[in-house]
Every structure is written in C-alpha cells, then in structure tokens.
Amino acid sequence: MTTLTTGLQPSRTAAIAAAIGFIAIVAFQAALALGAPLGRAAWRGAHVQLPIKLRIASAFAVAFWGLASLIVMGRAGLQVVPLPSAFLRWGTWILVGLLPLGALMNFASRSPWERFLWGPVALILSALCLMVARGATRAS
C-alpha cells in the first residue's frame, strides 16, 4: 500500500513534526540574531536584546537547526536536499542524543521561558527524532 491510501507512516509524521519544530527554532534564533528583544527566552535569559557574541551564536544556531530539519526529513525519506544516507542516519541519532542534553540545560536555566518552554520542546523533539531514527523508511 502506498502512503496515499494508508496515510503517512509514523516516522514520516514524526519527521514532519520535528522539522516544523526545528523551523520554529530557526525563526526564533534568526529573530534573536537580527536583534529582536527576545533574549529573556534564550541564552540563559540574561539579556533582553542579545550582545553581538550571542547574536552570532544565534546565527550559528539558525544553520544548525536548519540542518537538523533537513536531516530528519531526509532520514524519513522526505529528502529535500540530497544528503548521504550515512549522514542522515548518524545525524538523526546525534540529534536523539543532543536534544535531551539541551533539555537538561534549559531546565537548569534561570529563565522561566527556557525552563517551561524550551526544555519540554527539546524533549518532544528528541522523542520525535527517536521515532524517525528507529522507523526510518529510507534504505540505510
């Protein structure tokens, strides 16, 4: 049966949900990098508007989370940009490992935004990436 008759496979649905989450993070980090006064919700919440070093870090975060979205989509067979299979496989597992660490860092933050928004978001994204990694439809 095809996905047209059975609906999306769970790993593809998880990949789409994760990619949407990563793109939301990309938009948030891009706003920070461009000087939006959202700093209380990022980088430990110490600044309303980020200093230049943290704005540069946010710019790097844009690239990282953008790549993360491409990795999970590609791993689930929804390849937007041609990336090697091994890169997609390992990249997804790396995200599964990094996201819980990011969640712990957010839960330990002084910023309520990081504790109550970004911590849970990181855990949810980790679970979605695990679903993608375990159930990928793409040939390994």
Short mmCIF file of the C-alpha atoms (twelve columns), coordinates in Angstrom:
data_MODEL
# 
_entry.id   MODEL 
# 
loop_
_atom_site.group_PDB 
_atom_site.id 
_atom_site.type_symbol 
_atom_site.label_atom_id 
_atom_site.label_alt_id 
_atom_site.label_comp_id 
_atom_site.label_asym_id 
_atom_site.label_seq_id 
_atom_site.Cartn_x 
_atom_site.Cartn_y 
_atom_site.Cartn_z 
_atom_site.pdbx_PDB_model_num 
ATOM 1   C CA . MET A 1   0.000  0.000  0.000  1 
ATOM 2   C CA . THR A 2   1.181  3.486  -0.656 1 
ATOM 3   C CA . THR A 3   1.156  6.438  1.679  1 
ATOM 4   C CA . LEU A 4   -1.685 7.842  -0.446 1 
ATOM 5   C CA . THR A 5   -4.003 5.020  0.602  1 
ATOM 6   C CA . THR A 6   -2.756 4.411  4.136  1 
ATOM 7   C CA . GLY A 7   -1.802 7.904  5.226  1 
ATOM 8   C CA . LEU A 8   1.655  8.970  6.333  1 
ATOM 9   C CA . GLN A 9   3.826  6.437  8.088  1 
ATOM 10  C CA . PRO A 10  4.557  7.261  11.746 1 
ATOM 11  C CA . SER A 11  8.232  8.035  11.090 1 
ATOM 12  C CA . ARG A 12  7.292  10.443 8.316  1 
ATOM 13  C CA . THR A 13  4.702  12.130 10.502 1 
ATOM 14  C CA . ALA A 14  7.297  12.406 13.286 1 
ATOM 15  C CA . ALA A 15  9.827  13.825 10.805 1 
ATOM 16  C CA . ILE A 16  7.385  16.458 9.599  1 
ATOM 17  C CA . ALA A 17  6.506  17.413 13.195 1 
ATOM 18  C CA . ALA A 18  10.203 17.579 14.147 1 
ATOM 19  C CA . ALA A 19  11.038 19.644 11.063 1 
ATOM 20  C CA . ILE A 20  8.253  22.088 11.939 1 
ATOM 21  C CA . GLY A 21  9.691  22.348 15.463 1 
ATOM 22  C CA . PHE A 22  13.188 22.914 14.133 1 
ATOM 23  C CA . ILE A 23  11.962 25.565 11.690 1 
ATOM 24  C CA . ALA A 24  10.205 27.341 14.585 1 
ATOM 25  C CA . ILE A 25  13.539 27.357 16.432 1 
ATOM 26  C CA . VAL A 26  15.225 28.667 13.267 1 
ATOM 27  C CA . ALA A 27  12.738 31.553 13.106 1 
ATOM 28  C CA . PHE A 28  13.238 32.351 16.807 1 
ATOM 29  C CA . GLN A 29  17.043 32.225 16.581 1 
ATOM 30  C CA . ALA A 30  17.007 34.316 13.383 1 
ATOM 31  C CA . ALA A 31  14.949 36.958 15.183 1 
ATOM 32  C CA . LEU A 32  17.485 36.945 18.029 1 
ATOM 33  C CA . ALA A 33  20.387 37.201 15.592 1 
ATOM 34  C CA . LEU A 34  18.723 40.180 13.939 1 
ATOM 35  C CA . GLY A 35  18.321 41.968 17.266 1 
ATOM 36  C CA . ALA A 36  14.755 41.202 18.342 1 
ATOM 37  C CA . PRO A 37  14.227 41.836 22.083 1 
ATOM 38  C CA . LEU A 38  13.535 38.168 22.863 1 
ATOM 39  C CA . GLY A 39  16.708 37.450 24.804 1 
ATOM 40  C CA . ARG A 40  14.903 36.600 28.050 1 
ATOM 41  C CA . ALA A 41  13.764 33.401 26.329 1 
ATOM 42  C CA . ALA A 42  17.249 32.301 25.244 1 
ATOM 43  C CA . TRP A 43  20.893 32.019 26.245 1 
ATOM 44  C CA . ARG A 44  20.097 31.788 29.972 1 
ATOM 45  C CA . GLY A 45  17.745 34.782 29.802 1 
ATOM 46  C CA . ALA A 46  20.344 37.319 30.931 1 
ATOM 47  C CA . HIS A 47  19.645 39.924 28.219 1 
ATOM 48  C CA . VAL A 48  16.559 41.439 26.647 1 
ATOM 49  C CA . GLN A 49  18.492 42.181 23.474 1 
ATOM 50  C CA . LEU A 50  21.464 39.929 22.890 1 
ATOM 51  C CA . PRO A 51  25.027 41.266 22.762 1 
ATOM 52  C CA . ILE A 52  26.879 40.742 19.497 1 
ATOM 53  C CA . LYS A 53  28.586 37.476 20.567 1 
ATOM 54  C CA . LEU A 54  25.256 35.856 21.410 1 
ATOM 55  C CA . ARG A 55  23.703 37.226 18.226 1 
ATOM 56  C CA . ILE A 56  26.490 35.491 16.293 1 
ATOM 57  C CA . ALA A 57  25.810 32.299 18.274 1 
ATOM 58  C CA . SER A 58  22.142 32.599 17.328 1 
ATOM 59  C CA . ALA A 59  23.153 32.893 13.677 1 
ATOM 60  C CA . PHE A 60  25.067 29.623 14.004 1 
ATOM 61  C CA . ALA A 61  22.021 28.108 15.724 1 
ATOM 62  C CA . VAL A 62  19.943 29.044 12.664 1 
ATOM 63  C CA . ALA A 63  22.265 26.977 10.477 1 
ATOM 64  C CA . PHE A 64  22.373 24.062 12.949 1 
ATOM 65  C CA . TRP A 65  18.597 23.778 13.397 1 
ATOM 66  C CA . GLY A 66  18.014 24.282 9.686  1 
ATOM 67  C CA . LEU A 67  20.328 21.348 9.004  1 
ATOM 68  C CA . ALA A 68  18.535 19.344 11.714 1 
ATOM 69  C CA . SER A 69  15.250 19.790 9.855  1 
ATOM 70  C CA . LEU A 70  16.843 18.567 6.610  1 
ATOM 71  C CA . ILE A 71  18.357 15.567 8.405  1 
ATOM 72  C CA . VAL A 72  15.111 14.284 9.929  1 
ATOM 73  C CA . MET A 73  13.171 14.851 6.730  1 
ATOM 74  C CA . GLY A 74  15.808 13.058 4.669  1 
ATOM 75  C CA . ARG A 75  16.047 10.187 7.130  1 
ATOM 76  C CA . ALA A 76  12.295 9.611  6.834  1 
ATOM 77  C CA . GLY A 77  12.533 9.532  3.043  1 
ATOM 78  C CA . LEU A 78  11.303 13.093 2.506  1 
ATOM 79  C CA . GLN A 79  14.612 14.267 1.135  1 
ATOM 80  C CA . VAL A 80  14.557 17.971 0.277  1 
ATOM 81  C CA . VAL A 81  18.305 18.292 -0.311 1 
ATOM 82  C CA . PRO A 82  20.468 15.339 -1.394 1 
ATOM 83  C CA . LEU A 83  22.480 14.250 1.630  1 
ATOM 84  C CA . PRO A 84  24.335 10.947 2.058  1 
ATOM 85  C CA . SER A 85  22.400 8.155  3.757  1 
ATOM 86  C CA . ALA A 86  25.060 7.664  6.437  1 
ATOM 87  C CA . PHE A 87  24.981 11.385 7.260  1 
ATOM 88  C CA . LEU A 88  21.200 11.246 7.671  1 
ATOM 89  C CA . ARG A 89  21.340 8.083  9.807  1 
ATOM 90  C CA . TRP A 90  24.104 9.341  12.106 1 
ATOM 91  C CA . GLY A 91  22.756 12.867 12.158 1 
ATOM 92  C CA . THR A 92  19.368 11.691 13.387 1 
ATOM 93  C CA . TRP A 93  20.945 9.627  16.175 1 
ATOM 94  C CA . ILE A 94  23.157 12.570 17.151 1 
ATOM 95  C CA . LEU A 95  20.025 14.714 17.478 1 
ATOM 96  C CA . VAL A 96  18.440 11.994 19.637 1 
ATOM 97  C CA . GLY A 97  21.452 12.309 21.963 1 
ATOM 98  C CA . LEU A 98  21.916 16.088 21.909 1 
ATOM 99  C CA . LEU A 99  18.320 17.175 22.413 1 
ATOM 100 C CA . PRO A 100 17.910 15.646 25.903 1 
ATOM 101 C CA . LEU A 101 21.160 17.364 26.934 1 
ATOM 102 C CA . GLY A 102 19.740 20.642 25.633 1 
ATOM 103 C CA . ALA A 103 16.554 19.964 27.583 1 
ATOM 104 C CA . LEU A 104 18.557 19.479 30.787 1 
ATOM 105 C CA . MET A 105 20.397 22.739 30.191 1 
ATOM 106 C CA . ASN A 106 17.103 24.532 29.611 1 
ATOM 107 C CA . PHE A 107 15.520 23.014 32.723 1 
ATOM 108 C CA . ALA A 108 18.535 24.258 34.729 1 
ATOM 109 C CA . SER A 109 18.247 27.804 33.364 1 
ATOM 110 C CA . ARG A 110 17.231 30.849 35.381 1 
ATOM 111 C CA . SER A 111 14.944 31.845 32.517 1 
ATOM 112 C CA . PRO A 112 11.345 30.688 33.008 1 
ATOM 113 C CA . TRP A 113 10.963 30.689 29.227 1 
ATOM 114 C CA . GLU A 114 13.775 28.176 28.884 1 
ATOM 115 C CA . ARG A 115 12.557 26.018 31.773 1 
ATOM 116 C CA . PHE A 116 8.897  25.890 30.814 1 
ATOM 117 C CA . LEU A 117 9.021  26.228 27.019 1 
ATOM 118 C CA . TRP A 118 12.368 25.210 25.537 1 
ATOM 119 C CA . GLY A 119 13.053 22.333 27.956 1 
ATOM 120 C CA . PRO A 120 9.833  20.492 27.094 1 
ATOM 121 C CA . VAL A 121 10.204 21.383 23.400 1 
ATOM 122 C CA . ALA A 122 13.663 19.795 23.353 1 
ATOM 123 C CA . LEU A 123 12.317 16.603 24.958 1 
ATOM 124 C CA . ILE A 124 9.457  16.397 22.465 1 
ATOM 125 C CA . LEU A 125 11.842 16.954 19.555 1 
ATOM 126 C CA . SER A 126 14.125 14.254 20.942 1 
ATOM 127 C CA . ALA A 127 11.239 11.775 21.069 1 
ATOM 128 C CA . LEU A 128 10.238 12.679 17.514 1 
ATOM 129 C CA . CYS A 129 13.827 12.209 16.319 1 
ATOM 130 C CA . LEU A 130 13.939 8.829  18.063 1 
ATOM 131 C CA . MET A 131 10.795 7.802  16.191 1 
ATOM 132 C CA . VAL A 132 12.409 8.894  12.937 1 
ATOM 133 C CA . ALA A 133 15.701 7.137  13.719 1 
ATOM 134 C CA . ARG A 134 14.011 3.857  14.653 1 
ATOM 135 C CA . GLY A 135 11.378 3.834  11.958 1 
ATOM 136 C CA . ALA A 136 13.078 5.453  9.005  1 
ATOM 137 C CA . THR A 137 11.710 4.352  5.649  1 
ATOM 138 C CA . ARG A 138 14.892 5.251  3.840  1 
ATOM 139 C CA . ALA A 139 17.340 2.500  2.970  1 
ATOM 140 C CA . SER A 140 20.284 2.535  5.366  1 
# 
